[in-house]
Amino acid sequence: MVLRFYNTLTRKKEEFRPQSGNEVRMYSCGPTVYDYAHIGNFRAYVATDIIRRYLKYRGFKLKHIMNITDVDDKTIRNSREQGMPLSKYTEKYTKIFFEDLDTLNIERVERYPKATDHINEMVDIVGALLRKGYAYKGKDAIYFSISKFPSYGELAHLEKAQLKAGARVKNDEYDKEHAHDFALWKLWDKDDGDVFWETSIGKGRPGWHIECSAMSMKYLGPTLDIHTGGVDLIFPHHQNEIAQSEGATGKQFVRYWMHNEHLMVDGQKMSKSRGNFYTLRDLLKGKGGPDKPGNTAKPSGHDPMAIRYLLLASHYRQKLNMTGEALKSAKQAVDRLREFVSNARDGEDGEGIEGIAKKAKEGFEKAMDDDLNTPEALSVVFDFVREANKAGAGSRALEQMMDFDKVLGLRLSETGEWKKPEDAPEEIRKLILDREERRKQKDWEGADKIRDKLGGMGIILEDTEDGPRWKKTT
């Protein structure tokens, strides 16, 4: 079977082949840590997680980067409003982001670089663009000149005529030669307060777009295999990444662009004014918009794995409509899979189960090889459940379901209820408490190593506002 992905750049499905042997160099746009991520953000993160999991399932080795944007207009504005240093403000929401990833069982990627740790790399790229004539200094910023980059607009399939000079870009307050020229480096002004860097290109801070190019190319090289993100980032963000990266290096920036579609709520775009704007924690706690007729998406304490199921059950390139009924159906689907696993643990495989499992495996892989067709793959999984139950499901059936769950990530291997640290065996309790102490000291790397060690012992953790909880896996 051949693995094919839909490439936004070419608008067609293409056979996926990494540029370097079996290693996949993959970059995903991460959060701007100015507030809680909303449920639409997590559709993108779950879609990326499925790509990552299936590549690993197919035997690829990943070198995967996701950035943390910890300096931009919003982080600066909010930190100043709360009278907090920028680093302290963004640290809070970075921690919350990782907790939410764990709640939805989204695998950690290999590295999460922060923008503020890569200012020198950004300055180097801007300097190269200035020397090559792609960039110019304006009154308020250093800009990239799109007229100097002939292929500008190709990712978004825009014609040059659509990029009219003289038109002002909404909310753009900067002085520049062309409406769509974009800021690479923003020169300091009083609104930035103490957020600035003294550099060879001037006193200031980076533009949003340059951050991704600098971090991705530092760790993955000038050419990436895969770049993921939501469709809302195609233009201008990803288009600008291409221009500045290829302008600086002269090499193709990304070989496969993969974009997920929007999440809707009750058929409408999510917004606070409509009362249908939800964070993950809103859904988990039963908080949300106003209780009014027709607001079927008002949450009532939803199962994290039901939320994950809903986010992956639709094809990543199709719009997803979140409703109360859809969440209810997702919960029923997850419960059915859990029941199958529970029964298979205590059951015995019947005659023909090997053939049933082999057929399901082939069907699952065929669906996923076709641009990650998760709806079709889930259909295969539930056909397998029905046929295996009929034949008799035991250890072989359980093994096959666990194989599927390596991709789906629904935590079907979990057993029992969540427990507090004091209810754990002494060795596990000490590790959990040690991890908590490291988290308090902001030793995130050390905390992650302990979490991984516990995972190797068959223990999973969940961080809550009341502290950590643990549970065994099979």
Summary of the structure (lengths in Angstrom):
residues: 474
radius of gyration: 23.8
end to end distance: 30.7
largest distance: 76.9
contacts: 1513
relative contact order: 0.11
helix: 48%
strand: 19%
